[in-house]
Amino acid sequence: MKKSLLLAGMLAFAVAANAQHPFAYGLKSANVESGTVSGESLTVNYTLNADAQNVVVKILKVEDGSVVKGQELTSEGLTKGAHQVEISLDGLEKGVEYTFSVQATGVAGQSKEVFGSSDFATGQAHQFWSPYGIAVDNNTNSEHFGRVLCNESQTSVPATYFAGGKVGIFEYTPQGEFVAYHNPLNIRTDFCPDGTTRAFNFKKTHISKDGRIFVGVDNCVNNPIYELSADLETWTPLFEGTLDEATGYINDANGALVAGPSAAFAIAGEGDNLKLVNLACKGGQVFNYGNFTTHYYDLGTATSWAAPATNEVMPLSMQYTISAQSVSIAMDEDGKGIWYVQYRGTPTETQPAVKHVTLTENGWEEDYSDITTVARGGGVAWNKDYTLLAMPKGNNLLGIYEVSYSPTAVGPVLTQKYSVSTPTIRGFNDIAFDYANNVYACDNGKEVLQQIQLPLEEPVCETPAPVSETFHLPTATAINDVTNATVDSVKKVYENGQIYIIKGERKFNIMGVEVK
């Protein structure tokens, strides 16, 4: 039975508001048109998600990433919100492509819970009835870089929560401001056709390195996974075939399984190398062994998949999983390893907490097992550069690990980097890192979306400008320079058979290019 609504009023409280580690987003130049900068300086606009102690704006060469200029800003006025700064172009070369970045530094060694009511227009803005999926857009080239997505999976009864009785995706800014609710297909919120309560409508949401957005659905009447447009308003079914409403399976014309309802899925890579793995459950929410299959798809740039599922991850199929509710998977960066986390009050060999499997020349092999940790909530996630792995390790506890491979170990070795205790989250149903390694987590037991600031030793985060923001200095022309230059004299000289125009201490060739 779903938990009591008595907690609803208690959860809407603020804890150390604006305690996030800062990063810059919304980077854009104000005086660059068609790649050419105008004026004597570059005007840079950026927004901070949180207060910063220090900000450095850098100009870099596109060719090799080397820093050619930097301007350090003092802590005064570096509050969360929009900012603008002018960077002198003095010393930059013509004919060279440049870009810029904004580096923000926060306070080291702090661990605070944020994303509470004082960060929102309403005290209930972070409350959900059944939140099971979180994603943060960490693609710096995305027009929505930094935004946070949270899935509401089931409708609340009564509809007293912020979600208002809706299932779908709720969108927030990096500052925690609610933007919009998305469910353009009006995905069904009722039960499966046979009347059973098997519908976790929205489970996981993931965003690839190159910005593709996917959402998994776990019911009997919809496609298992949809790809979403950047504005989250166009949803395209990923798997093609015939839907069996008795099981939720998508089958091909010969009855072969293409995909099943998504209890959890994960992605890795980008472009031609994008991989997707789906932990599917027969009939949506079924509390039973033998109903869960896991298949691996070399998706690449394809926007649809109609072929039968063939690459089955056998260690994670037809065993271990007993409930579609509190289970998650995450792929390693190379797409050849999968972390599996499931919440069971008393983990056992048949109902484990944590597993890891690796794709070898002999197929998928299990190389890590933990049957002692109570992974409350069953969430698991990597940060943006795959240096930190987060998973729950008990009631109100989250572990953040570094993962390595030892020559003497069979599989991965986990070394705990941080341990986080939070009274507002009992179970971590899903976890996501933002660009500055702030952690987002949701809990269907405490019915909350929460952000946690890790006690980072060096909370420094540098955000590169989007590739569209590269610029160069304007190419000089003889006529413009002669007309506009504030010099005392202009004269024409002949040197080695060439004509040059001299303006003060500057010399131009006949094509108008300055000669040093």
Secondary structure by P-SEA (a helix, b strand, c coil): ccccccccccccccccccccccccccccccccccccccccbbbbbbcccccccbbbbbbbbcccccccbbbbbcccccccccbbbbbbcccccccbbbbbbbbbbcccbbbbbcccccccccccccccccccbbbbcccccccccbbbbbbbccccccccccccccbbbbbbcccccccccccccccccccccccccccccccbbbbcccbbbbbbbbccccccbbbbcccccbbbbcccccccccccbbbccccccccccccbbbbccccccbbbbbbccccccccccccbbbbbbcccccccccccccccccccccccccccccccccccccccbbbbbbbbcccccccccbbbbbbccccccccccccccccccbbbbbcccccbbbbbccccbbbbbbbbbbcccccbbbbbcbbbbbcccccccbbbbccccbbbbbbccccbbbbbbccccccbbbbbcccccccccccccaaaaaaccccccccccccccbbbbbcccccccccccccc
